[in-house]
Amino acid sequence: MKRNYWEKMAPHYQEEIFDVLENDKKKWIAKAIRNYANPRHQVIDIGCAVGKWLPVLSPLFNKVVALDISMNNLKIAQSLFPNLTNVSYQQGDMSNNRLRLQPAEMGVCINALLTPHAKDRAVFFKNLQRSIKSGGTLILTVPSVESYLLTRIIQQQYNIDNVLLTNKTSKDKAFKNWKNLQQGVLNIDDVPHKHFLQEELYLSLTRHQFTPVQFKKIEYDWNTEFLRPPRWLDHPRPWDWLVVAKKTSK
């Protein structure tokens, strides 16, 4: 998902892209942000998109840097929140090795680490490492491989949405999907998105000078996965991973 994809998506972002803030019913992400916020510190909203988290961040920090790959997203965010005077906007690609950011005490990255390309993800993690000061905090959410697989198992075992969905696909596409699955790259509305295992995420963070201090499931309702979830289906629920990690000095 390169820059032009997000530039084209920007006018439709509110309708097309899953709203983590709205669907985190227990507000675990907002609570984590508040727990580590400091009114004297700076925070970077990494992949801020149209700025849905800016009203959460702005009152808690001295300065907020809203970073996004899409200039159109940033323009929309500025138009939506003109009264947030401590927010500055910066266009930048976290998958670009030439990106340079002034390190902040906190980074918040909400479902922005989605690129299906392993080389781009490696650069993204390196830029996360560069963008947080030693001793600082990273609050990161990513889609879960385990949740995706649980959803597919439940769908097939209990024949959910079978009338509305088709399983027909070409051999070439099926083989490509299988190869992607082995890398945690799974389709959302026919667009490949990276999903993470908990252990995989732990390993990636520790290799980039972050020590995870908390993992949590951000649980969602089943209607975020199925068009017609059965009434009896409640727990377990689908989830994204939330991790709070501290930047080490080594």
Secondary structure, 3 states (H helix, E strand, C coil): CCHHHHHHHHHHHHHHCCCHHHHCCCCHHHHHHHHHCCCCCEEEEECCCCCCCHHHHHHHCCEEEEEECCHHHHHHHHHHCCCCCCEEEEECCCCCCCCCCCCEEEEEEECCCCCCCHHHHHHHHHHHHHHEEEEEEEEEEEEEHHHHHHHHHHHHHCCCCCCCCCCCCCHHHHHHHHHHHCCCEEEECCEEEECECHHHHHHHHHCCCEEEEEEEEEECCHHHCCCCCCCCCCCCCCEEEEEEEEECCC
